[in-house]
Every structure is written in C-alpha cells, then in structure tokens.
Amino acid sequence: MSTENEGNEGTGAEAASSVPSAPPVPADAPQAHPQDAPPAASHPDAAETRQQPVHPAPEQQAAAPAPAPEQTAAFPTTPHPQYAPPPPPQSAADAGWPPPPPAVPAYAHGAHGGGNGPVWGPPGGTHTPDAPRKRGAGGLVAAVVVAALVAGGIGGAVGFWAADRNDDSGSTTVSASANPQDLKRDPGTVAGVAAKALPSVVTIEAQGGDGEGGTGTGFVYDKEGHILTNNHVVASAADSGQLTATFSNGKKYDAEVVGRAQGYDVAVIKLKNPPQSLTPLPLGNSDQVAVGDSTIAIGAPFGLSNTVTTGIVSAKNRPVASGDAGGGSNSYMSALQTDASINPGNSGGPLLSSGGAVIGINSAIQSAGSSGQSQAGSIGLGFAIPINQAKTVAQQLIKTGQPVYPVIGATVTMDEKSGGAVISDRGTGGADAVTKDGPAAKAGLRAGDVITKFNDTPIDSGPTLIGEIWTHKPGDHVTLTYERDGKSATAEVTLGQRKGDS
C-alpha cells in the first residue's frame, strides 16, 4: 500500500476563508421595534432560555398612537381567507379602552393565529412556509444562515441591553445554572481526554536553511524536554535549520534534533530551556489495542493547531510504505489504521485511546489523489506507528542518536504484486542479495526464494515483510515460510541488526 506522508512540508497552510462580520441588510428591510423583538438571553452561556411575553402597562397602551394611513396602505388589499376587516372606529369609552392585555400574544401563534405563522412581521402579511426552494441556491442559503447566526448573536445582545435599560420590570428570561461543577467534563469523555492531553501536545515549525519547511505535531515524551514526532516533520531542519515548538497556551520554545530514524519515520527533538511544568503523555500498549476501540487524534491539520478529532481503530498490522513527495525517505510500518480525521500537519501527533494513553504516532494518510502543489485531505484512512515500536526507537535515539534496525540479511524486491517477498538476484550496489554468514544465509535462504509468511502473518510483498521485521528487535527468533521451486518450507531465523540509516 502506497501512502503519502501528511506533514505540511514545503507548503504553507492555506488561509481560512473569513466570515463576514455582519450580514448584508436590504435597503428596504422593515424596521424592527424593541417591543417586536423577543428579549435575548440574560447570560451568554445560558444553555436554555424561555421567552415570556412582556405585557405592556395600560398607560403605555393608551399612549400608543393610532397607525397612520400611509402605514396601513402598505399591507395587502386582497382579503385573506382568515382575515376580517376591522370594525368601524369607536370612541375609547364605547370600546372599553384600554382593553385587557391578551393572555397569549398574537405572535405566539403566527400572524393569523395558526401554528406556522412568522414570529414577527407586519400583521396580515401573506405567509407561505411551504414554498419550494430553488435547488441551485443551496450554497447561498447556507452562507446567509451562517451570517445571520453571527449577526443574530450581536443583535440579540444589544437588543437585550436596550430593553434592560428601558424596562423596570426586570428580565423575563431564566438562566442556566452557573455552578462550575456543571461545566466539568468526566475524565472518560472526549472533552475530558482532550483537556488533559492538549497541554502536552506541541505544534512544530521546521525551517530549513534552503527555505524548505513545514508544520507538524509532537508530544511531550519526558520531563527533560524530549518531544516525540515524525522524522519527515523535522528532516528539513535537521542539519542546518530552525525548529520551534508551540504549546497550546501559546508559549513557544526553540528546539533541536536529538536523533531521527528515516526508516521508522520517528524523530526525537529536545526543547531548549524547557519549562519545569512539563507533563509527559502516558504511553499505552499498542499490542493490546482491538479493532473498534475508540481513538482521539490531536494535531495541527493544515496549520490549525490544537485540533481534536475522533474515530476508531479500523485495522491493526496494516502494512504501509510511505514516502515524501519526491519519492525518497521511504518508511515502512505495520500500522494502526484509524478513521479519525488526519490531515497534513497531524504528522507526529498522538493517537490516543479513550482513556487518554498514546497508542500510536499519526504518520500517514491514504490519499484519493492530488494535483499540482495542493495537498490531499482525509478520506478516513489514517495510519499511525504503534507506540510500542516508537517507544523502542525513541529510547535508541535518546541514548545513541541513531536508530537500530533488525534485519534478516537479505535484499527483497519492492514489487507489491509478487505474492510474497521475493529475495532479489543482486543486492544494493551489486552486492550479494543474501549477506554471507547473515541470518538468512545461516537459515538456508537463497536468491529467488519467495517469503510468504513471517511467523503467523501472511506476507504479500517486500514492504510488508520489512514492516513486520521492524516491529521486532535484533536477536528475536522468528519463523519464515518460503517457497522454492513450487515447494513450501520453513526456516528459523535469528534477527541481526543494522545501525543508522544508509
């Protein structure tokens, strides 16, 4: 399976489209009156409010001027089926003025007493709630709704302030409890896990000496200031560049590369002058993860720091071969697959269990394809390096600055359609494909053998075999099943080692 590493290397984060500060208002829009608008919530955090009718005082009703002739002319002249012309004018005494206030205001049941009428508007106006919408105007309708919501929040707040200033009867709304206990999130919820993990996640900015760079993610590995991330996030600044790590509280620190492993796509950087309050994220056990377990990913997709997404473990031991845009820097993993949304910039960030433990490092995505310089986004196929493997690599990098790879001492082809891992005829640079006195040679393997199984795991290609080998350690004993001349055989192999990337 070929994937793309999903850092922001070489590209800047695309600017998010701005939202208009207020919606356009038609020039002939009707003017709203304070008594027409329902009072706004008395507290911006109120979870629920009830709007109660405000009954005008009798003296206020008596003082209300009669509608001017030009105002009534604006209403439709065609009689409405439910509209009856008003009786002839009477004197205040004959009409029993002022009338008693209605028990329920007319607008509560629509313009004509029905349940589907408009909440506000000129009395007697025609209302057609079931009028069909034009299909082609969907995008415009959505945009208007968003703008209306933004402006509505501002207008509602201002309207309530004005009503509060002019009404001595007090607020008619009911606020939700402001008890801080009601705002706490249980530790097992996504919000609870995110609140605890976010302070230990950093956004990494890498800038190489040649101007290349990008944005990725990392997380606190220990109290000494080590940050665990992907190699492809920091590779551009590893030799002569600048690295910074920004925490969720906005504090930024310079950092330097401690060590990196291209094949594993793992790197460790260290903060310069780290703070004393560092809290490492707890590391889980990726071997105990089950398909269907909940996952939480944290990162900076397209530069949007501190983004939290959720999903499940979609598969385990997924063979993944990934590389940068230039086709180099290949890495191989037996990955955890997740449908949590992972995009360019999530690279190096933690994949958490529902309990908040790190089970993987988000590293690659399967892309539906991209064109030009644009970067493809999530299609629900994300891949993370299992944390058990990443932890082993991190310890090697912190201790020696270079990775150690387990090997079988044989060169295999990278053809993904060979039905197994085929041992090549010749190795790199014309060397023997099977290293003399290496693990494979000692087990009797030869060029042309097709390895079809690694322990109990089926092998369908060279990248799959490499990914499985790298989940082990040098010195581990494994069983290889292979085919030669149409016959199947097995061989017991003790894994050797290779230091550094070559």
Disulfide bonds with the S-S distance in Angstrom:
none
